[in-house]
Amino acid sequence: MGKQLTYLLLLCSILTFGCTQHKDYPHAILQAESCMEEHPDSALHYLSAYADSIGMQPEETRMYYHLLTHQAKDKLYIKPESDSLINRIVAFYDETDDKDKQMLAYYYQGSVYRDLNDAPRALKAFQQVLQLGEGYPPCDLFARTYNQMGTLFAYQGLYDESLEANKKAAEQFILQGKKNRTSYALRDIARMYDVKEQRDSASHYYQKAYQTAVSANNPNRVNQILGEMGCFLTHDSATRETGKQILRSLISQGKEYPNILSCLGSLYRNEQKWDSAYHFLNKMKTTSDIKRRHKAYQDLFLIESQKGNYTLANRYSLQANALRDSIDQMTQTEAIAKVQSLYQYQHTEQENYRLKEANAQKLFFIYILATILTISIAITVAYYFYIKQRQETAARQAERIKELEEKRYAQSQEAMEENRKKIEALEKELLAKDNHINELERQQKQAQKASLEITNQQIEAAKTEQELRIRGLQQSRIYLRFHNACHDNGINLTDNDWVELAKAINEAYPNFSEKLYTYCPKISTMELNICCLIKISIPTSDIATLVRRSRSAVTLSRTRLFKKMHGKERKAEELDRFILDL
């Protein structure tokens, strides 16, 4: 009996030590650890108070202290300044047998790279968490890892990958009974289905997210999801009124979330309820969300354009374009293709790892190829975004029109100046040979002089007339309709609109369509429409939207059309210059 009691006590002490080995840590670290999940601000307070003493502790204690500090700051949305410390922490735990802390270190390494806008390395770190956790039962860390990956993929435009990751996150949160986190994961799934234009699936998951938030008894999350679902419903005419009722109800409760204000502002603009639209859009002008501010100025531009207040519309357009430039600069740091290529490669790498060095040389060549492909695609995409940014600004559009007008003006001036020189030469000749030429010759030279003077008058008149025609085109209803359609999905262009546009262009630039058919007798309707949009200075990215084709398809059409016209292969921009000069 005594031996049994001794054995039992020994077993209990071993189990106790195994579960509480953190007791060796200083009291401040234990306090931070205990309140981390519920009160990260308190955890950071305890850790900060111990900062002066941590340097005296062993390396393992210092690393765990820094790991907890990263954890607290991440929960409080405090962004890191660099990756140096978290990389040291990861390197330390890579050399230990503490797999739990190693996975946690990789998770926060991913969070650091996420905040530093380095998506590829963030994804690599998060995937390392999942690789280390193979064979582990579902846990909060894995669920949050999938959720983070889903968000990163969504930001990069990789919607299928985001959908898959968020579904895995939702599954793990459900298994753990964490309804709050589950509701957000379900909401993220709904967002991806919405982006993919699978509205039935999106509606289903919004409903599930809402019901889960209700069952979690979290009013704040219920309202947030309800507001997002209300905006989603307003995008379809069949559910628009239901969505508006939801949004109005939230507004009446004081829930003025930015997405609700933006959504209602756009809705009332489309309904031409100007006072209500101004009310919500003016509130959005001061939000910290730069994308929402851009949308507000864009909507205000459309309102003033529709009302004929072109001076104010132009002011809002300039403000919207300035914000657009800032948004482009924020998003250009990561190329979509780079992330996608890296992700695909990492999957390949993992598969090859499971085959366990069956063909090491082959794996090396795959790595080299993936790296070269990633760099090449990243450069291509970065260049694409650069061109797109230049073409989307209204200021550059105006500059292109100005340059064209100046070119035509210069050509007219050159012709007139040449005629003036000929007139002066004739006048000198008439004076110099006054006594040596017969009457017939004198009459001929005077007639030449008069003809040149008339020609100059005609050039001047034609120039003025052309300027008036171009100005009339730019102020016409059909011109504004096409430019507004670039920013307003509610404008549906009809076949009559395209016919009217071509007619207006032919009036401003006589025989424009005939010239196109002369250069290319078999020009298609799609190609003709693209040429018309180029002629009225619609940016390439917006041309793709208006003709319902991808940007790459529009670029290819422009390249092919130039070759059909001139028999030469040139860049798409060569066609743009040719059309503008035509």
HELIX and SHEET records of a PDB file:
HELIX    1   1 GLY A    2  CYS A   19  1                                  18    
HELIX    2   2 GLN A   21  ASP A   24  5                                   4    
HELIX    3   3 HIS A   27  CYS A   35  1                                   9    
HELIX    4   4 PRO A   40  ALA A   49  1                                  10    
HELIX    5   5 ILE A   54  MET A   56  5                                   3    
HELIX    6   6 GLU A   59  LYS A   75  1                                  17    
HELIX    7   7 SER A   84  ASP A   94  1                                  11    
HELIX    8   8 LYS A   99  ASP A  115  1                                  17    
HELIX    9   9 ALA A  119  LEU A  132  1                                  14    
HELIX   10  10 ASP A  140  TYR A  155  1                                  16    
HELIX   11  11 TYR A  159  LEU A  175  1                                  17    
HELIX   12  12 LYS A  179  VAL A  195  1                                  17    
HELIX   13  13 ARG A  199  SER A  215  1                                  17    
HELIX   14  14 PRO A  219  THR A  234  1                                  16    
HELIX   15  15 ARG A  240  SER A  252  1                                  13    
HELIX   16  16 PRO A  258  ASN A  270  1                                  13    
HELIX   17  17 TRP A  274  MET A  284  1                                  11    
HELIX   18  18 ILE A  290  LYS A  307  1                                  18    
HELIX   19  19 TYR A  310  THR A  331  1                                  22    
HELIX   20  20 ILE A  336  ARG A  354  1                                  19    
HELIX   21  21 ALA A  360  GLU A  392  1                                  33    
HELIX   22  22 ALA A  394  ALA A  432  1                                  39    
HELIX   23  23 GLU A  439  GLN A  474  1                                  36    
HELIX   24  24 ARG A  477  ALA A  485  1                                   9    
HELIX   25  25 ASP A  495  ALA A  508  1                                  14    
HELIX   26  26 PHE A  512  TYR A  519  1                                   8    
HELIX   27  27 THR A  525  LYS A  535  1                                  11    
HELIX   28  28 THR A  540  LEU A  546  1                                   7    
HELIX   29  29 ARG A  551  HIS A  566  1                                  16    
HELIX   30  30 ALA A  572  ASP A  581  1                                  10    
END                                                                             
